[in-house]
Amino acid sequence: MIVRVLRGHVSAKNAPQLWAGLADRMAGIEAPAGQLGATFGRQIHGDGSESFVYVTTWVDMQSVYEWVGGRDLVSTARLMQDLEGLMDDFEVQHFLGSNLATAWALDAAEAVGAERRTMATGPESSAGSPLQ
């Protein structure tokens, strides 16, 4: 699984236009092939400017390449295409992801296995221990 994170910042002056453009773009949009999920978050600062994140999860990197239009475009703000000029800055990052529920289940299974091994063999002998 791939986690794609777009982080950006927009001025108070440009924020309404950016969000309106994004809302128009998102109306009726379907998830691209290979996208597992998406979420968006905004943080409004005291001066009215905003930071935002758009986090998507993907089946694999090939799905991301196909969505953005090729390997050479992987760091573009694909969803914000033609709206980049409204943003003060942005960056795109990709991470290898995992299904946390699966990871937690595997950790729990390992812990149970370790406990069972300890119960079967007994605690290590404390004889000869330096504790007096």
N, C-alpha and C positions, 0 to 999 in steps of 0.2 A: 504494500500500500504506500502511496505517496501523499504527503501532506504539503499542499502549496499554500504559502502565506503571502498575501499582498498587504504591505503596510504603507500607509500614506498620511499626508498632512495637507489640509486645505485651509486657506484663509477664511476669515469670517465673511469677507466680501464675495468669495467664490463658492462658498459652501452651498447656498440655496440652488445655484445653477448646476453644480455637480450632482446634488441629490435629485433634482428634477430630471436631469439627463439620464441618470442611472435608473430612476423609477420608470421612465418611458422605455428604456432598454429592457428592463426586467419584466414588464407587463407581458404576460403570456409566454414567457420564455420556457423552453424545456431544457432539462439537464442534458449536457453533452454526453455522448457515448463514453463510458468509462468513468464518469464522475459518480462517486458514492454519496457525497453530501456536500453541503455548503452552509456557511454561517457568516454573518456580517456583524461587526461591532463598531460603535462610534463612541468617542470620548470628546466632550465639549469642554474647551478650556475657558478660563476666565475672560480672555480677550475675544471670545467668540470663534476663534479658530478651532478646528477639529482634527483629531487624529482618528484613523480608522484602520481596521483589519478586515480582510476578506479571506477566510480560511476555507479551502476546499480539500476534499479527500478524493483520491483517484485510485483506480485498480492498479495502474502501473504508469511508468514514465512515458511509455509509448502513447497512452491515452492523452497525456498532457501535451506531448508534441503535436498530436493530431489536432487538438483543440486550438492551440496557439498558432498553428500554421507551419510548424517545422522546428527543428532543433535550434536554429539560429534566432528564433523569436521567443525562446523559453523564458527570458527575463522581462518580457513586455507585460504591461498591465492589460491583458487581453479584454477583460470585462470593461475596462475604462477606455478602450480604444476610441480615439478622437475626443476624449475628455481629459487627456493627460495635461493639457495646457492650463486647466483649472486647478491642478494640484501643485502645491509648492514643491513637493518631492514625493517619491515613492520607491519602494524596493520590493523585489519578489524573491522569495526563498523557497527551496524545496527540501523536504526532509523525508527520510525513510520512516514510515509509520508502522504501527502495529495496532491490532485490535486490543485495547486495554483489557476488555473483559476476558479475552483469551489469555493474555499475559497474566492477569491476576489469577485466573483459574489454574494455569500451569504453575505459578508460584505457590498457590495453595496446595496443589497436588504434591509438589515437591516437599513442602513443609510436613504434610501428613505422612508422606513416605518416610521422611527422616525420623519423625516421631515413632512410627511403627518399628523402624529398625532399632531405635534406642530401646523401646519396650521389649523387643525380642531378645536383644543381647544384654540388656541391663545397663545401668550407668557404669561408666568407667570406674574401675577400682580406685579407691582413694588411699589404699595401703601404700605406704612408702611415700606419702605426700609430705612435702616440707612443712605442712601446717602442723603446729604443735600446740 
